[in-house]
Amino acid sequence: MKSLQDLDIFVRTADSGSLSATARALDLTPAAASAALKRLEAELGVALLVRSTRSLRLTQEGGLFLEHCRVALDGLKQARDLLAGGQGRLRGVLQLAAPSDLGRNVLMPWLDAFQQLHEGVDLRLHLSDRMANVYSEPVDAAFRYGQSQDSSLVALPLSDTHRRVLCAAPSYLQKRGVPGSPVDLVDHDCLCFMLGEDVHDRWSFWRGQGEPVQVRVRGRNVANDGDAVRRWAVAGRGIAYKSFFDVAEDLAQGRLQALCTDWTTEPVPLFLVAPTRRQFTPLVRALRDFVALRLAELEKFQP
């Protein structure tokens, strides 16, 4: 083959179903990516993909060739990683996506520490509360709360006992009082997170083995950014229902106070996800282990 990149372009395009997405991920023009596919097909003497203005699909020959390409690229990647490991260091570019609040307030200091340990590692970090499309966006893996609805994704668990926490600033509680139970939330200003058009205004709680209590909350402030909800809570604007990791430092420093701690809150397991196992290189796995250890230490302080 003229270039291993031609094989990589073919595999990425088959996975994402989009030639333009592959071009963006590899910082190529669509014309260059298309030329690579044509070059590969010419060398093999078969059509690998059927392309139209609206769709792209594998031919029968393309499907057979794809699996062999995966094996070949995986083998080469493992060989390269072994050589790098044999030199006693991790190196390469880490392309990661994470929710805004978790990324800014938890992961960024840890990523800085990881890079200090491994000076050959460069970082590309995408922060957004919109779930990253790991098939088409230029990321190796994404931090994601909750079980994915996409069964084709490969997920490495980071924390499976992590939960949400009901919390508010002392200044808000002094003014409005402390709710004695989740049902009292109907009399409070609650700070809601919005994803797309969906406002997360139904908060669930459990006590013992009983049925969940779901409270429909209301408030003056709604945001599509988790960090904005956290900042409002710290500023005393209302009560928030946040992932513990996102507010752990605020709780430790007294900026927020945990509420209704005799109730069990909603579980929010955290995963590192990718479209294929080959994305979980030794570098990504080393980061996963590094982050998981710190999350486990932080989780000890969960109310």
WOKARA-V726014 format. One record per residue. RES is the residue in three letters. SS is DSSP state (~ for helix, > for strand, _ for the rest). PHI is phi in whole degrees, 0 to 359 (NA if undefined). NEAR is the number of other ideal C-beta (glycine too) atoms within 8 Angstrom. Layout:
res:RES ss:SS phi:PHI near:NEAR
res:RES ss:SS phi:PHI near:NEAR
This chain:
res:MET ss:_ phi:NA near:7
res:LYS ss:_ phi:294 near:5
res:SER ss:_ phi:206 near:7
res:LEU ss:~ phi:297 near:8
res:GLN ss:~ phi:297 near:8
res:ASP ss:~ phi:300 near:13
res:LEU ss:~ phi:294 near:13
res:ASP ss:~ phi:298 near:10
res:ILE ss:~ phi:298 near:15
res:PHE ss:~ phi:298 near:16
res:VAL ss:~ phi:295 near:12
res:ARG ss:~ phi:297 near:11
res:THR ss:~ phi:293 near:15
res:ALA ss:~ phi:296 near:11
res:ASP ss:~ phi:290 near:9
res:SER ss:~ phi:272 near:11
res:GLY ss:_ phi:73 near:9
res:SER ss:_ phi:216 near:9
res:LEU ss:~ phi:290 near:12
res:SER ss:~ phi:293 near:8
res:ALA ss:~ phi:295 near:11
res:THR ss:~ phi:297 near:15
res:ALA ss:~ phi:299 near:12
res:ARG ss:~ phi:296 near:9
res:ALA ss:~ phi:297 near:11
res:LEU ss:_ phi:259 near:12
res:ASP ss:_ phi:58 near:5
res:LEU ss:_ phi:242 near:9
res:THR ss:_ phi:281 near:6
res:PRO ss:~ phi:303 near:9
res:ALA ss:~ phi:295 near:6
res:ALA ss:~ phi:293 near:9
res:ALA ss:~ phi:294 near:16
res:SER ss:~ phi:296 near:9
res:ALA ss:~ phi:296 near:8
res:ALA ss:~ phi:296 near:13
res:LEU ss:~ phi:295 near:15
res:LYS ss:~ phi:295 near:8
res:ARG ss:~ phi:296 near:10
res:LEU ss:~ phi:295 near:14
res:GLU ss:~ phi:295 near:12
res:ALA ss:~ phi:294 near:7
res:GLU ss:~ phi:291 near:8
res:LEU ss:~ phi:278 near:9
res:GLY ss:_ phi:78 near:5
res:VAL ss:_ phi:220 near:9
res:ALA ss:_ phi:276 near:8
res:LEU ss:_ phi:264 near:14
res:LEU ss:> phi:226 near:14
res:VAL ss:> phi:259 near:8
res:ARG ss:> phi:247 near:6
res:SER ss:_ phi:224 near:6
res:THR ss:_ phi:292 near:2
res:ARG ss:_ phi:242 near:3
res:SER ss:_ phi:213 near:6
res:LEU ss:> phi:211 near:10
res:ARG ss:> phi:216 near:7
res:LEU ss:> phi:285 near:10
res:THR ss:_ phi:281 near:11
res:GLN ss:~ phi:299 near:6
res:GLU ss:~ phi:294 near:10
res:GLY ss:~ phi:296 near:13
res:GLY ss:~ phi:297 near:9
res:LEU ss:~ phi:294 near:8
res:PHE ss:~ phi:291 near:12
res:LEU ss:~ phi:301 near:13
res:GLU ss:~ phi:296 near:8
res:HIS ss:~ phi:292 near:8
res:CYS ss:~ phi:297 near:11
res:ARG ss:~ phi:301 near:11
res:VAL ss:~ phi:299 near:8
res:ALA ss:~ phi:295 near:9
res:LEU ss:~ phi:293 near:13
res:ASP ss:~ phi:298 near:9
res:GLY ss:~ phi:298 near:8
res:LEU ss:~ phi:294 near:9
res:LYS ss:~ phi:294 near:10
res:GLN ss:~ phi:295 near:8
res:ALA ss:~ phi:296 near:8
res:ARG ss:~ phi:296 near:8
res:ASP ss:~ phi:294 near:11
res:LEU ss:~ phi:296 near:8
res:LEU ss:~ phi:296 near:8
res:ALA ss:~ phi:295 near:12
res:GLY ss:~ phi:295 near:9
res:GLY ss:~ phi:294 near:6
res:GLN ss:_ phi:273 near:6
res:GLY ss:_ phi:78 near:4
res:ARG ss:_ phi:209 near:8
res:LEU ss:_ phi:261 near:11
res:ARG ss:> phi:209 near:8
res:GLY ss:> phi:132 near:10
res:VAL ss:> phi:255 near:7
res:LEU ss:> phi:262 near:12
res:GLN ss:> phi:250 near:8
res:LEU ss:> phi:233 near:15
res:ALA ss:> phi:237 near:13
res:ALA ss:> phi:206 near:12
res:PRO ss:_ phi:301 near:12
res:SER ss:~ phi:301 near:12
res:ASP ss:~ phi:293 near:16
res:LEU ss:~ phi:300 near:16
res:GLY ss:~ phi:295 near:13
res:ARG ss:~ phi:290 near:10
res:ASN ss:~ phi:263 near:10
res:VAL ss:~ phi:238 near:13
res:LEU ss:~ phi:287 near:11
res:MET ss:~ phi:302 near:10
res:PRO ss:~ phi:298 near:7
res:TRP ss:~ phi:289 near:11
res:LEU ss:~ phi:295 near:11
res:ASP ss:~ phi:300 near:8
res:ALA ss:~ phi:294 near:8
res:PHE ss:~ phi:296 near:11
res:GLN ss:~ phi:292 near:10
res:GLN ss:~ phi:294 near:7
res:LEU ss:~ phi:286 near:6
res:HIS ss:_ phi:233 near:11
res:GLU ss:_ phi:290 near:6
res:GLY ss:> phi:273 near:7
res:VAL ss:> phi:258 near:13
res:ASP ss:> phi:257 near:6
res:LEU ss:> phi:233 near:9
res:ARG ss:> phi:235 near:10
res:LEU ss:> phi:246 near:10
res:HIS ss:> phi:250 near:11
res:LEU ss:> phi:252 near:9
res:SER ss:_ phi:192 near:8
res:ASP ss:_ phi:277 near:10
res:ARG ss:_ phi:284 near:5
res:MET ss:_ phi:299 near:5
res:ALA ss:_ phi:294 near:11
res:ASN ss:_ phi:275 near:6
res:VAL ss:_ phi:288 near:13
res:TYR ss:_ phi:279 near:9
res:SER ss:_ phi:244 near:9
res:GLU ss:_ phi:276 near:11
res:PRO ss:_ phi:283 near:8
res:VAL ss:_ phi:231 near:12
res:ASP ss:_ phi:278 near:9
res:ALA ss:> phi:201 near:13
res:ALA ss:> phi:228 near:13
res:PHE ss:> phi:282 near:15
res:ARG ss:> phi:216 near:13
res:TYR ss:> phi:280 near:10
res:GLY ss:_ phi:83 near:6
res:GLN ss:_ phi:291 near:5
res:SER ss:_ phi:283 near:10
res:GLN ss:_ phi:282 near:4
res:ASP ss:_ phi:268 near:5
res:SER ss:_ phi:289 near:5
res:SER ss:_ phi:279 near:4
res:LEU ss:_ phi:285 near:10
res:VAL ss:> phi:262 near:10
res:ALA ss:> phi:235 near:9
res:LEU ss:> phi:257 near:10
res:PRO ss:> phi:291 near:9
res:LEU ss:> phi:251 near:11
res:SER ss:> phi:202 near:12
res:ASP ss:_ phi:246 near:5
res:THR ss:_ phi:241 near:8
res:HIS ss:_ phi:283 near:14
res:ARG ss:> phi:226 near:11
res:ARG ss:> phi:282 near:11
res:VAL ss:> phi:224 near:14
res:LEU ss:> phi:274 near:15
res:CYS ss:> phi:206 near:14
res:ALA ss:> phi:204 near:13
res:ALA ss:_ phi:283 near:12
res:PRO ss:~ phi:306 near:8
res:SER ss:~ phi:296 near:7
res:TYR ss:~ phi:292 near:14
res:LEU ss:~ phi:293 near:11
res:GLN ss:~ phi:295 near:6
res:LYS ss:~ phi:276 near:7
res:ARG ss:~ phi:249 near:7
res:GLY ss:_ phi:91 near:5
res:VAL ss:_ phi:262 near:5
res:PRO ss:_ phi:296 near:12
res:GLY ss:_ phi:280 near:5
res:SER ss:_ phi:206 near:7
res:PRO ss:~ phi:304 near:12
res:VAL ss:~ phi:295 near:7
res:ASP ss:~ phi:288 near:9
res:LEU ss:~ phi:296 near:12
res:VAL ss:~ phi:296 near:9
res:ASP ss:~ phi:261 near:5
res:HIS ss:_ phi:236 near:12
res:ASP ss:_ phi:280 near:12
res:CYS ss:> phi:249 near:14
res:LEU ss:> phi:261 near:15
res:CYS ss:> phi:251 near:13
res:PHE ss:> phi:263 near:12
res:MET ss:> phi:235 near:11
res:LEU ss:> phi:240 near:8
res:GLY ss:_ phi:66 near:5
res:GLU ss:_ phi:263 near:4
res:ASP ss:> phi:268 near:6
res:VAL ss:> phi:266 near:8
res:HIS ss:> phi:277 near:10
res:ASP ss:_ phi:246 near:9
res:ARG ss:> phi:242 near:8
res:TRP ss:> phi:255 near:14
res:SER ss:> phi:251 near:10
res:PHE ss:> phi:218 near:15
res:TRP ss:> phi:229 near:10
res:ARG ss:_ phi:224 near:8
res:GLY ss:_ phi:63 near:4
res:GLN ss:_ phi:260 near:2
res:GLY ss:_ phi:285 near:6
res:GLU ss:_ phi:291 near:3
res:PRO ss:_ phi:293 near:7
res:VAL ss:> phi:258 near:11
res:GLN ss:> phi:251 near:8
res:VAL ss:> phi:249 near:12
res:ARG ss:> phi:273 near:7
res:VAL ss:_ phi:259 near:14
res:ARG ss:_ phi:222 near:7
res:GLY ss:_ phi:189 near:12
res:ARG ss:_ phi:273 near:5
res:ASN ss:_ phi:240 near:11
res:VAL ss:> phi:227 near:8
res:ALA ss:> phi:220 near:12
res:ASN ss:_ phi:264 near:8
res:ASP ss:_ phi:230 near:9
res:GLY ss:~ phi:300 near:15
res:ASP ss:~ phi:291 near:11
res:ALA ss:~ phi:296 near:9
res:VAL ss:~ phi:298 near:16
res:ARG ss:~ phi:299 near:15
res:ARG ss:~ phi:296 near:8
res:TRP ss:~ phi:299 near:13
res:ALA ss:~ phi:299 near:20
res:VAL ss:~ phi:298 near:10
res:ALA ss:_ phi:281 near:7
res:GLY ss:_ phi:83 near:10
res:ARG ss:_ phi:274 near:10
res:GLY ss:_ phi:165 near:14
res:ILE ss:> phi:260 near:17
res:ALA ss:> phi:243 near:15
res:TYR ss:> phi:239 near:12
res:LYS ss:> phi:245 near:14
res:SER ss:> phi:300 near:13
res:PHE ss:~ phi:304 near:14
res:PHE ss:~ phi:303 near:13
res:ASP ss:~ phi:291 near:13
res:VAL ss:~ phi:239 near:15
res:ALA ss:~ phi:303 near:12
res:GLU ss:~ phi:292 near:7
res:ASP ss:~ phi:296 near:12
res:LEU ss:~ phi:293 near:16
res:ALA ss:~ phi:295 near:7
res:GLN ss:_ phi:270 near:6
res:GLY ss:_ phi:82 near:7
res:ARG ss:_ phi:289 near:7
res:LEU ss:_ phi:230 near:13
res:GLN ss:> phi:235 near:10
res:ALA ss:> phi:287 near:9
res:LEU ss:_ phi:239 near:10
res:CYS ss:_ phi:50 near:10
res:THR ss:_ phi:288 near:6
res:ASP ss:_ phi:275 near:4
res:TRP ss:_ phi:252 near:12
res:THR ss:> phi:272 near:6
res:THR ss:> phi:258 near:12
res:GLU ss:_ phi:292 near:9
res:PRO ss:> phi:286 near:8
res:VAL ss:_ phi:223 near:10
res:PRO ss:_ phi:299 near:12
res:LEU ss:> phi:244 near:13
res:PHE ss:> phi:230 near:13
res:LEU ss:> phi:251 near:13
res:VAL ss:> phi:241 near:12
res:ALA ss:> phi:205 near:14
res:PRO ss:_ phi:288 near:9
res:THR ss:_ phi:218 near:8
res:ARG ss:~ phi:293 near:6
res:ARG ss:~ phi:291 near:9
res:GLN ss:~ phi:289 near:12
res:PHE ss:_ phi:274 near:11
res:THR ss:_ phi:289 near:11
res:PRO ss:~ phi:306 near:9
res:LEU ss:~ phi:293 near:12
res:VAL ss:~ phi:295 near:14
res:ARG ss:~ phi:293 near:10
res:ALA ss:~ phi:296 near:10
res:LEU ss:~ phi:296 near:11
res:ARG ss:~ phi:302 near:12
res:ASP ss:~ phi:296 near:8
res:PHE ss:~ phi:298 near:11
res:VAL ss:~ phi:289 near:12
res:ALA ss:~ phi:300 near:11
res:LEU ss:~ phi:297 near:8
res:ARG ss:~ phi:287 near:9
res:LEU ss:~ phi:295 near:13
res:ALA ss:~ phi:297 near:9
res:GLU ss:~ phi:293 near:7
res:LEU ss:~ phi:293 near:11
res:GLU ss:~ phi:293 near:12
res:LYS ss:_ phi:299 near:6
res:PHE ss:_ phi:262 near:7
res:GLN ss:_ phi:293 near:11
res:PRO ss:_ phi:301 near:6
